[in-house]
Amino acid sequence: MLDQVHRRLLRDGQPVPLGDRAFDLLRALGAADGQPVTAADLTAQVWPGVTVSAGNLRVQVRALRRALGDVAIENVPGVGYRLALALVAPASLEQPVVDKLIGRGAELERLRDMLSQSRLVSIVGPGGVGKTSLARAFAGGQPLRVIHVELAPVRQPGLVPVVTAAALSMKFVGGDLLAAVRTSLSAEPTLLVLDNAEHLLDEVAEFADGLLSACPDVRLLLTSREPLGLGGEMLLHLCPLMVSPEDETDPDAIRASPAVRLVLRNHARAGWPPLADTEMPALARLCRHLDGLPLGLVLLAGLLRDCTVEEVVQALEGRFQDLPLPDEAGYRHGSLTRMLDWSVETLSAHERLLLCRLSVFSGVWTVEQAVAVCGIAPLRSGDVPGLVAGLVARSLVAGPGQRREPGLRLLDTIRQYALALEPGLIDRDRLRPRVIDWLEKETYRFLRIKGRVSAANEPLRLDVADVRSMLVWALGGEDVLRGQELAIISCRLWNYIGPMNDLVQYVLRAWELCNDQTPPHIRATLGLLIHGEGLPVRLAQHAHRDVYARTELVTALDAVRAPGVPHVMRVDGLMSGGYIHWYTGDAEACLALWAEAGTFAGQHEMHPDQVKLLSLAGWLRAEIGDADGARREFSQAQSIAEQQGLYRNLPLLRLADAEFNVGNHQAAIEIARRALSLNEPAMPVLRQTLHANLSSYLLLCGQMDEALVHAQAALIITRRIQYSFAYPWTLERGSLLAVRMGQIELGQKLAALGDTLVQSGTRRRSGPERALHAQLTNELRPNAEAQPPAEWPVEEALETLSAFYAAHLSSPSNRT
C-alpha cells in the first residue's frame, strides 16, 4: 500500500524503508496506471526544478527494485520505465499503525500542545537526532491533510514554492506559482511539514511568513538545525535518546534505556540473534559514545550482525563518523561524516576555527571556559561568546535545551569530527596547557567555597572528563609536572565526584614518574597522600607504611612546610602524615600534626579544613580515652562551623563516633540520625560513612530493621563510587546482619573475606568497627569457621550482599 498522505510504503501494514526520492518515483510510476513514463518526465516529477544526471534516476529505480522485487519496475526500451505491479484500491481507508518511535512519547505530546498554541513550530536539533522521524510520526496521527515537503535536495534559490507544488501534486502551467500554492493550501485545513530547512532559512522564513498570513487554516511544522527566527515560532529542541548511567550494570535497566532499545529493535528486525546480558554494559558504552543519536544507533545496529559488542568497541572506537550507513537505513546521509559536512559547510572561518578548538574539551564547559581556553589569536576573546551562540543555534554545540542538563558540550560524534577537520590544531595552539590552567583555577575556587551553606547552589564549572583527558595527556609524557600537580589537586575534587578508583591510576602514575627533577613538595605530597589516607581506597602502599614512616616521612613533612607550597598541598600533606602516625601506632604524633594543620588552615581562612581537622582530633581523642579533650575539640569545631556558615554533618559524624567510643551509644544514634535528617549536601564518602556508622550503632544496640535500611543505603553508595576503603567494614557489618537473620554460612564467608581485607591492608578497626567485629567473632564462635571461596572477588561478594539486603527489605516477613 502506498500511503501518499503520510509518505510511506506499507507491506502487510508494516513500513518498508524507502527514501524520499524513491517514494516520489514510485508515486509517479503509479499515477501512470501501468503505462510507461519517460525518463525526462520522471526526472521532472521527482526532482522538480533541479538539474540532475541520468544516474540519479537509475539509483532510485534500483532502490525500488530492492523494495518491491526486480520484476516490479520494467525497462521500456526507447521510452523509460513502467510499474509492472497490478494496482488495486485498498478495501479500507483506515490507516495502519505508524511504526512506533522509541523514547519520543513526551516529545509527541509537546508537539501536540505547541501546535495547539502556535501555527508555526520548529523541531530543531543536531543532524541525525531524529527530527524527520518525529515529524512524520506526529503527522501520521493527524486527522487533517498532511503535506510533506522535503527540502534537503534543494540547492538553488527560489525553488521552495516549486517543491511544495510538487508535494501538492499540482498541475500548474504559467502564472503566479506562489499564489497558486497558497490557493491550494487554503482549500482545506492542512499541516505542512517543511523538512530539513537549515540551508534555506531566509527563503523558507519568507515563504512561511507569507503562508501564515494568507492561509489561516494552515499549520507549519519545520525541521531544521536552527530556527527560522519568525515571530510566534515555537521551538522543540530535540535531544538525543537517553542512555543508562555509566555506573548502571543491571542488564534489564540497560535494555530499558531508549537508546539501547532502538539498537536492539533494529538488530532484532534484521533477524540476528539476540545479544546476551553480559554484553549490555559494553553496548551502553557504545550508545553513550554515539551520544544517543538515532542515526548513529542505526549504524551501530548494523555493525552488530556478525561481531560481539566488545569486538565492535575495539574495532570502531572513535571511528563511527567514517563508516557508511546501510542502504536500507532510510537516511539521506551516507554516513555521520556526510551529515556533519552538511552542517559545517555554512560556517564562517572563525566559527569553524572555534568549533575545532572546542574539541579540546572532552566534557561539559561554560562560555567563560571557552573564552579562557579558545579566545586567542586570530580569535578575539570578546568574540567567542557570540561565536558559541552561533554554533548552539546551528545545533553543533549542545546547550541545556539539547542536553537536558546545564552547560555546553560538543556531542562526541561532533567532537571527533572536529578533531579530524584540523588534526594538528590543538597542539599547534597549545590548548591543553590552557585547559589545565582552567581546571586548576576552577578546582581551587570550588574547594574554597565548598562546605559553606551560602554556596549550596554554586556549581562545579568543570567536567571530570576533561580532568581525565588532561591527566592522560600530561602524564603520558607531554607535561609530567603539570600532570603531577593536577593529580594532587584532583584528589579532593574526586571526593565530590567519584568514583574513587578512577583517580588512583593517575596519582600512582604521578608518583611513579617522580625523579631527581621533581620538585620536593610534589614528591612529598604524592607520597603522603598514597601512604596516608589522601586516597580513601585500598592501596598496596598501605602495607609499607612502617617503612615509609621510618625512611621518608620526616623529609616529606619538611617539604610540604616549605615556603611557597600551595596551601592545599600543605594541609593535605600534614593531614596524611597524621594518618600515617596513627596507623603506625603513634596517636600523639598524629594529634600534633592535625593540630598544626588546623592552625595553618585557620590562619589562611581555610575554615572547612579547620573544622575537619578539629573533628578528626576530637574523634581520635575519644578513641584513646581522652573524653574531655574530645569535647573541647568538638566544641571548637562546632563554634567555627556556626561562625563561618559551614555545614554541620561532618562535625556531627565525628561527634557521633566519639560518643560511641566513650559508651554513649544512644547519643551516637541520635546524633547520626540528626546529621542525616539535615539533608545537607555532602560528599558521597561522607554520606556513605553516616549511613554505615548509624547502621553499625543500631546493629550493636539490637535495632535490626533500621540497621538493615542504613546498611543497604551505605552499600549502594560504596559500590557506586568504588569506595574500597570501606569494603572490610561493609562486609563485616553485612556478616553480622546475615548471622542474626539466620544466614550463618553467608555470614561466615563475608566475615572471613572482610578479615582478610583488614589484614592485607594493615587496617585498624576503631570505634563501632572494633565493637562490631568483637560481637561477630563471639556469635560465630559456636559455628565452624569458614573461609571465603578461593576465587571470591570482592565485587561479587558485595553483589551477593546487595541481593541479600534487597530480599529482606522487600519482604519483611523474611526477617528473623
Secondary structure as the mmCIF struct_conf table of DSSP 4:
data_model
#
loop_
_struct_conf.conf_type_id
_struct_conf.id
_struct_conf.beg_label_comp_id
_struct_conf.beg_label_asym_id
_struct_conf.beg_label_seq_id
_struct_conf.end_label_comp_id
_struct_conf.end_label_asym_id
_struct_conf.end_label_seq_id
STRN STRN1 LEU A 2 ASP A 3
TURN_TY1_P TURN_TY1_P1 GLN A 4 ARG A 7
STRN STRN2 ARG A 8 ARG A 11
TURN_TY1_P TURN_TY1_P2 ASP A 12 GLY A 13
STRN STRN3 GLN A 14 VAL A 16
HELX_LH_PP_P HELX_LH_PP_P1 PRO A 17 PRO A 17
HELX_RH_AL_P HELX_RH_AL_P1 ASP A 20 ALA A 31
TURN_TY1_P TURN_TY1_P3 ALA A 32 GLY A 34
STRN STRN4 VAL A 37 THR A 38
HELX_RH_AL_P HELX_RH_AL_P2 ALA A 39 VAL A 46
BEND BEND1 TRP A 47 TRP A 47
TURN_TY1_P TURN_TY1_P4 PRO A 48 GLY A 49
HELX_RH_AL_P HELX_RH_AL_P3 ALA A 54 LEU A 68
TURN_TY1_P TURN_TY1_P5 ASP A 70 VAL A 71
BEND BEND2 ALA A 72 ALA A 72
STRN STRN5 ILE A 73 VAL A 76
TURN_TY1_P TURN_TY1_P6 PRO A 77 VAL A 79
STRN STRN6 GLY A 80 LEU A 83
BEND BEND3 LEU A 85 LEU A 85
HELX_LH_PP_P HELX_LH_PP_P2 ALA A 86 LEU A 87
BEND BEND4 ALA A 91 ALA A 91
HELX_LH_PP_P HELX_LH_PP_P3 GLU A 94 VAL A 98
HELX_LH_PP_P HELX_LH_PP_P4 LYS A 100 LEU A 101
BEND BEND5 ILE A 102 GLY A 103
HELX_RH_AL_P HELX_RH_AL_P4 GLY A 105 GLN A 117
BEND BEND6 ARG A 119 ARG A 119
STRN STRN7 LEU A 120 VAL A 124
TURN_TY1_P TURN_TY1_P7 GLY A 127 GLY A 128
BEND BEND7 VAL A 129 GLY A 130
HELX_RH_AL_P HELX_RH_AL_P5 LYS A 131 GLY A 140
TURN_TY1_P TURN_TY1_P8 GLY A 141 GLY A 141
BEND BEND8 PRO A 143 LEU A 144
STRN STRN8 ARG A 145 GLU A 150
TURN_TY1_P TURN_TY1_P9 ALA A 152 PRO A 153
BEND BEND9 GLN A 156 GLN A 156
TURN_TY1_P TURN_TY1_P10 PRO A 157 GLY A 158
HELX_RH_AL_P HELX_RH_AL_P6 VAL A 160 ALA A 167
TURN_TY1_P TURN_TY1_P11 LEU A 168 SER A 169
BEND BEND10 GLY A 174 GLY A 175
HELX_RH_AL_P HELX_RH_AL_P7 LEU A 177 SER A 186
TURN_TY1_P TURN_TY1_P12 ALA A 187 ALA A 187
BEND BEND11 GLU A 188 GLU A 188
STRN STRN9 THR A 190 ASP A 195
BEND BEND12 ASN A 196 ASN A 196
HELX_RH_3T_P HELX_RH_3T_P1 GLU A 198 LEU A 200
HELX_RH_AL_P HELX_RH_AL_P8 LEU A 201 ALA A 214
TURN_TY1_P TURN_TY1_P13 PRO A 216 ASP A 217
STRN STRN10 VAL A 218 SER A 224
BEND BEND13 ARG A 225 GLU A 226
TURN_TY1_P TURN_TY1_P14 GLY A 231 GLY A 232
STRN STRN11 MET A 234 HIS A 237
HELX_LH_PP_P HELX_LH_PP_P5 LEU A 238 MET A 242
TURN_TY1_P TURN_TY1_P15 GLU A 246 ASP A 247
HELX_RH_AL_P HELX_RH_AL_P9 PRO A 251 ALA A 256
BEND BEND14 SER A 257 SER A 257
HELX_RH_AL_P HELX_RH_AL_P10 PRO A 258 ARG A 269
TURN_TY1_P TURN_TY1_P16 ALA A 270 GLY A 271
HELX_LH_PP_P HELX_LH_PP_P6 TRP A 272 ALA A 276
HELX_RH_3T_P HELX_RH_3T_P2 ASP A 277 GLU A 279
HELX_RH_AL_P HELX_RH_AL_P11 MET A 280 HIS A 289
TURN_TY1_P TURN_TY1_P17 LEU A 290 GLY A 292
HELX_RH_AL_P HELX_RH_AL_P12 PRO A 294 LEU A 303
TURN_TY1_P TURN_TY1_P18 LEU A 304 LEU A 304
BEND BEND15 ARG A 305 CYS A 307
HELX_RH_AL_P HELX_RH_AL_P13 VAL A 309 LEU A 316
TURN_TY1_P TURN_TY1_P19 GLU A 317 GLY A 318
HELX_RH_3T_P HELX_RH_3T_P3 PHE A 320 ASP A 322
BEND BEND16 LEU A 323 LEU A 323
STRN STRN12 PRO A 324 PRO A 324
HELX_LH_PP_P HELX_LH_PP_P7 LEU A 325 PRO A 326
HELX_RH_3T_P HELX_RH_3T_P4 ASP A 327 ALA A 329
BEND BEND17 ARG A 332 ARG A 332
BEND BEND18 GLY A 334 GLY A 334
STRN STRN13 SER A 335 SER A 335
HELX_RH_AL_P HELX_RH_AL_P14 LEU A 336 VAL A 344
TURN_TY1_P TURN_TY1_P20 GLU A 345 THR A 346
HELX_RH_AL_P HELX_RH_AL_P15 ALA A 349 LEU A 358
TURN_TY1_P TURN_TY1_P21 SER A 359 VAL A 360
BEND BEND19 SER A 362 GLY A 363
STRN STRN14 TRP A 365 TRP A 365
HELX_RH_AL_P HELX_RH_AL_P16 VAL A 367 CYS A 374
TURN_TY1_P TURN_TY1_P22 ALA A 377 PRO A 378
BEND BEND20 LEU A 379 LEU A 379
HELX_RH_3T_P HELX_RH_3T_P5 SER A 381 ASP A 383
HELX_RH_AL_P HELX_RH_AL_P17 VAL A 384 ALA A 393
TURN_TY1_P TURN_TY1_P23 ARG A 394 SER A 395
BEND BEND21 LEU A 396 VAL A 397
STRN STRN15 ALA A 398 ALA A 398
HELX_RH_AL_P HELX_RH_AL_P18 PRO A 400 ARG A 403
BEND BEND22 ARG A 404 GLY A 407
STRN STRN16 LEU A 408 ARG A 409
HELX_RH_AL_P HELX_RH_AL_P19 ASP A 412 LEU A 421
BEND BEND23 GLU A 422 GLU A 422
TURN_TY1_P TURN_TY1_P24 PRO A 423 GLY A 424
HELX_RH_AL_P HELX_RH_AL_P20 LEU A 425 ARG A 428
TURN_TY1_P TURN_TY1_P25 ASP A 429 ARG A 430
HELX_RH_AL_P HELX_RH_AL_P21 LEU A 431 ILE A 449
TURN_TY1_P TURN_TY1_P26 LYS A 450 GLY A 451
STRN STRN17 ARG A 452 ARG A 452
HELX_RH_3T_P HELX_RH_3T_P6 VAL A 453 ALA A 455
TURN_TY1_P TURN_TY1_P27 ALA A 456 ASN A 457
BEND BEND24 LEU A 462 LEU A 462
HELX_RH_AL_P HELX_RH_AL_P22 VAL A 464 TRP A 473
HELX_RH_PI_P HELX_RH_PI_P1 ALA A 474 GLU A 478
HELX_RH_AL_P HELX_RH_AL_P23 VAL A 480 ILE A 497
HELX_RH_AL_P HELX_RH_AL_P24 MET A 500 GLU A 512
TURN_TY1_P TURN_TY1_P28 LEU A 513 LEU A 513
TURN_TY1_P TURN_TY1_P29 ASP A 516 GLN A 517
BEND BEND25 THR A 518 THR A 518
HELX_RH_AL_P HELX_RH_AL_P25 PRO A 520 HIS A 531
TURN_TY1_P TURN_TY1_P30 GLY A 532 GLU A 533
BEND BEND26 GLY A 534 LEU A 535
BEND BEND27 VAL A 537 VAL A 537
HELX_RH_3T_P HELX_RH_3T_P7 ALA A 540 HIS A 544
HELX_RH_AL_P HELX_RH_AL_P26 ARG A 545 THR A 551
TURN_TY1_P TURN_TY1_P31 GLU A 552 GLU A 552
HELX_RH_AL_P HELX_RH_AL_P27 LEU A 553 VAL A 560
TURN_TY1_P TURN_TY1_P32 ARG A 561 ARG A 561
BEND BEND28 ALA A 562 ALA A 562
TURN_TY1_P TURN_TY1_P33 PRO A 563 GLY A 564
HELX_RH_AL_P HELX_RH_AL_P28 HIS A 567 TYR A 583
TURN_TY1_P TURN_TY1_P34 THR A 584 GLY A 585
HELX_RH_AL_P HELX_RH_AL_P29 ALA A 587 GLN A 603
TURN_TY1_P TURN_TY1_P35 HIS A 604 GLU A 605
HELX_RH_AL_P HELX_RH_AL_P30 HIS A 607 GLU A 623
TURN_TY1_P TURN_TY1_P36 ILE A 624 GLY A 625
HELX_RH_AL_P HELX_RH_AL_P31 ALA A 627 GLN A 644
TURN_TY1_P TURN_TY1_P37 GLY A 645 GLY A 645
STRN STRN18 LEU A 646 LEU A 646
BEND BEND29 ARG A 648 ARG A 648
HELX_RH_AL_P HELX_RH_AL_P32 ASN A 649 ASN A 661
TURN_TY1_P TURN_TY1_P38 VAL A 662 GLY A 663
HELX_RH_AL_P HELX_RH_AL_P33 HIS A 665 SER A 677
TURN_TY1_P TURN_TY1_P39 LEU A 678 LEU A 678
HELX_RH_AL_P HELX_RH_AL_P34 PRO A 684 LEU A 700
TURN_TY1_P TURN_TY1_P40 CYS A 701 GLY A 702
HELX_RH_AL_P HELX_RH_AL_P35 MET A 704 ILE A 721
TURN_TY1_P TURN_TY1_P41 GLN A 722 GLN A 722
HELX_RH_3T_P HELX_RH_3T_P8 SER A 724 ALA A 726
HELX_RH_AL_P HELX_RH_AL_P36 TYR A 727 ARG A 740
TURN_TY1_P TURN_TY1_P42 MET A 741 GLY A 742
HELX_RH_AL_P HELX_RH_AL_P37 ILE A 744 SER A 760
TURN_TY1_P TURN_TY1_P43 GLY A 761 THR A 762
HELX_RH_AL_P HELX_RH_AL_P38 GLY A 767 LEU A 780
TURN_TY1_P TURN_TY1_P44 ARG A 781 PRO A 782
BEND BEND30 ASN A 783 ASN A 783
HELX_LH_PP_P HELX_LH_PP_P8 ALA A 784 GLU A 785
HELX_LH_PP_P HELX_LH_PP_P9 GLN A 787 PRO A 789
TURN_TY1_P TURN_TY1_P45 ALA A 790 GLU A 791
HELX_RH_AL_P HELX_RH_AL_P39 VAL A 794 SER A 810
HELX_RH_3T_P HELX_RH_3T_P9 PRO A 812 ASN A 814
#
